[in-house]
Amino acid sequence: MEFISEVYWDKGGRRVNQDSVSLQEVWVKGEKVVFALICDGIGGLENGEAASGFVAERMTEWFYKEAVILLKRHKSRKRIEKSGLRMLYSCNGELLRFGKEKGIKLGTTVTALLLTGRRFFLWHSGDTRAYRIVMGRRHSGKMKQLTRDHTMDNHTLLQCIGSFEWKKPQVKSGYFIKKSTMLLCSDGLRNKLEEEKMMEAMLPGLLNGREQIYRRLKEMTEYAKRHGENDNISAVAVRIG
């Protein structure tokens, strides 16, 4: 299966970028494997950029040191899901211990995506999002949110990694659809951008290379900023097939 992926990252109107992103591509037994992640440090807490950077780094290490090995050994779906979950549990504990030592609270959202063969895996906590966009008839499209927001009243965060005691992240897996786009984004992108515009920009039939994906992500970011978004903005897109 062919994967074309790209990332766009902008600090927006903030002095510090508290978002962290990771996009990795490797070949495993003749097939390309993609790992994508966005962490959004909690702005109301101290050291949000440290929390997001820590989790992004640890999850990227997990991808290379554990996930790739599990894929090479053809381990089961449940084994891979639990492996990623254990790493997030470890990250949560380490952030809580660090915060207790320093007398602060720090935390981050996380949305991590693993694409391999014809299957996808998602690990998610907080209000970053993962979407799937597929082509419909007559060049129209359909967009589905794959993650659920862990929020109350659409803005009060109920769970993340760190800050709170452990709450199990959403873990999801399934078979992806050929000729589709997987989009991860922080809330800075979607707050000022209607889903219809996001879908139109990310239609898989219009994304023929990295340059086009990058340009579309940048255009969405600039649109959000023109319409008053001051938050950090991060997005990763993967075109499939």
Sequence and secondary structure as in RCSB ss.txt:
>XXXX:A:sequence
MEFISEVYWDKGGRRVNQDSVSLQEVWVKGEKVVFALICDGIGGLENGEAASGFVAERMTEWFYKEAVILLKRHK
SRKRIEKSGLRMLYSCNGELLRFGKEKGIKLGTTVTALLLTGRRFFLWHSGDTRAYRIVMGRRHSGKMKQLTRDH
TMDNHTLLQCIGSFEWKKPQVKSGYFIKKSTMLLCSDGLRNKLEEEKMMEAMLPGLLNGREQIYRRLKEMTEYAK
RHGENDNISAVAVRIG
>XXXX:A:secstr
  EEEEEEEE TT SS  EEEEEEEEEETTEEEEEEEEEEB TTSTTHHHHHHHHHHHHHHHIIIIIHHHHHTT 
 HHHHHHHHHHHHHHHHHHHHHHHHHHT   EE EEEEEEETTEEEEEEESS EEEEEEE GGG EEEEE S   
EETTTEE   EESSS    EEEEEE  SSEEEEEE HHHHTTS HHHHHHHT GGG  SHHHHHHHHHHHHHHHH
HTT  S EEEEEEEE 
